[in-house]
Amino acid sequence: MLFTLLIWVAGPVSAFTIDGSSLTLTSQDINKAFKINFNGSVNGGPIDSRLTSEAIVTFLGFQQIGTGSTAVVEANFQVALFNTSDSDIQSRVSSFGFDVDKTLIGIGSRNSVGNTRTSGLFGQDSSGQMANLGRMDVCFSAGNCSGGSNGGVTNFASTNQRFTYEQGEFSPTLSFRSVLTATTSITIQDVGVRYQSINGDQYRDASGTGVATGGSAYWTEIPEGYLF
């Protein structure tokens, strides 16, 4: 798995890549963002190059809730999710999940301070199986790790026949028991997405999954349509 880390600064943007299946973030990485490209396969079949998506994830930093033995550290993120699938098939990215090196607390509980939670495009956090990818420590969706509830981002043809991409944003918080220190970190790995409502060509309301394949795009000016 390959991540491209994008660092937004006042001057020209710099970027560096991290090889391997994980990305570790510390307090030194506040307001840095990384872009992940996803491939796609339908019902566990071979990769279909027409089924793709991407996420731009901004790390907003850590904060501590409470003190002592009950202290909780929250890692806050902003995610912009894009469905970039080709125009000859329709699809919906319905779930976004990954593993972490912490034991997260409050998954699936009330969206309250101190719990793992999310708001925006995906308002439900959960853990469990993402079809063909195995168990995820945490997923964000409108339902569960397998998607559901018709939530997510779709690709569609506009009225002038120019193909466009739908995008959406959500704000996940990962909570774990710890005291915030200068060495606090969190590692994200094995990121995946769930596709549903796949139609066109040989597909009829099919489902699929995608794994991170890398990401090489970076820029000195944020392109129109990329929102954070």
C-alpha positions, -999 to 999 in steps of 0.1 A, spaced: 0 0 0 13 35 -9 3 67 7 11 102 -7 12 127 21 4 163 11 16 191 34 -4 224 30 18 254 39 17 291 31 42 288 3 46 261 -23 33 227 -14 57 199 -7 49 162 -7 65 130 4 54 93 0 53 66 26 58 31 14 43 2 32 8 -7 46 6 19 74 9 56 81 18 69 116 7 104 127 20 124 156 14 159 169 39 171 144 15 162 116 -14 185 125 -31 199 94 -12 176 71 -33 157 45 -28 125 26 -45 113 -5 -54 77 -10 -64 62 -44 -86 30 -43 -92 4 -69 -123 -17 -72 -135 -53 -77 -170 -66 -79 -182 -95 -58 -147 -106 -50 -138 -109 -87 -108 -94 -106 -100 -57 -105 -122 -36 -127 -102 -6 -137 -134 14 -143 -143 12 -105 -122 37 -86 -124 63 -58 -102 85 -37 -101 101 -3 -82 131 9 -77 128 47 -66 158 68 -53 151 103 -67 179 126 -47 169 157 -51 153 191 -70 165 222 -73 150 257 -106 146 274 -105 140 312 -75 133 334 -57 104 351 -69 69 346 -101 80 328 -82 102 303 -92 98 266 -72 110 236 -92 120 205 -76 120 171 -97 142 148 -98 140 110 -116 156 80 -122 133 50 -132 143 15 -144 113 -4 -147 111 -42 -162 86 -65 -140 86 -96 -154 56 -114 -157 57 -152 -189 69 -169 -199 35 -184 -208 21 -150 -226 36 -120 -215 30 -84 -218 43 -49 -190 44 -23 -209 35 8 -183 27 35 -148 37 44 -128 17 69 -94 8 82 -74 -7 111 -56 12 138 -29 4 164 -52 15 193 -81 0 210 -109 24 201 -136 32 226 -173 40 220 -176 26 185 -213 24 176 -223 43 208 -237 78 211 -219 105 191 -206 122 223 -173 136 235 -149 108 245 -164 82 221 -153 73 186 -178 91 163 -184 108 130 -206 135 114 -213 147 79 -216 124 49 -212 93 71 -229 96 104 -224 60 117 -193 44 131 -190 7 135 -166 -22 134 -169 -56 116 -166 -73 83 -162 -55 50 -170 -80 23 -139 -96 7 -116 -74 29 -121 -90 63 -127 -74 96 -121 -36 100 -113 -20 134 -135 10 124 -158 19 95 -177 50 87 -209 48 67 -246 54 68 -251 18 80 -222 -5 88 -189 -18 73 -209 -34 45 -225 0 37 -263 1 34 -289 28 39 -283 43 5 -256 66 19 -223 76 3 -211 92 -29 -221 82 -64 -208 89 -99 -233 103 -124 -237 120 -158 -247 156 -158 -275 171 -180 -250 184 -205 -235 149 -208 -202 159 -193 -192 132 -168 -188 145 -132 -179 131 -98 -199 134 -66 -180 141 -35 -188 142 2 -172 151 35 -173 136 69 -154 143 102 -144 111 121 -129 112 156 -110 82 169 -110 79 207 -87 57 228 -77 56 265 -44 75 271 -29 106 284 -18 131 257 20 135 256 46 148 231 50 112 218 14 103 213 8 88 179 -18 68 159 -12 44 130 -37 38 103 -34 8 80 -53 -15 57 -77 11 44 -106 0 22 -139 11 7 -172 -6 -1 -190 0 -34 -227 -7 -39 -254 1 -65 -230 -9 -93 -249 -9 -126 -240 -8 -163 -223 -32 -187 -226 -67 -171 -235 -54 -136 -270 -52 -121 -271 -36 -86 -239 -54 -77 -215 -47 -48 -177 -46 -45 -147 -34 -25 -116 -14 -31 -82 -13 -15 -56 15 -14 -33 15 -44 -14 47 -38 -17 83 -49 7 105 -67 -12 137 -73 -2 169 -55 -4 205 -64 7 240 -55 -29 252 -58 -59 233 -46 -80 224 -77 -115 237 -80 -139 212 -65 -115 198 -39 -130 209 -6 -117 205 29 
